[in-house]
Amino acid sequence: MSGAGQKQRPANEGWVNRLAEELGEAPMGHLEVGQVLKLARDVAHGVERKLAPLASFVAGVHVGRRAGDGGSREEALAEAIQAVASLLPEEPSNASSGSGSSAPR
């Protein structure tokens, strides 16, 4: 998992960080990428797939606003993740996904 580490980042993570650079934003860390992808997955599987990018956008707006107000990106992303978790239904609407994972935290 942490082996050769940071040189072997997934191609999509590199693309996202090139987009961040193009927009003059700080790159996303590996942990942030994983957290945002999990946020999107939780919304896609627990609410509705087409809402995943919209939820990610809203979370990003929140993170940007909080960071602009002097807060940390990490804290703001944690707030967004908590907000998503509080709005997820008890049982995912796509319960037939066959995933071995249990209910979200």
Buried (B, 14 or more C-beta within 10 A) or exposed (E): EEEEEEEEEEEEBEEBBEEEEEEEEEBBBEEBBEBBBEBBBBBBBBBEEEBBEEBBEBBBEBBEEBBEEEBEBBEBBEBBBEBBEEEBEEEBEEEEEEEEEEEBE
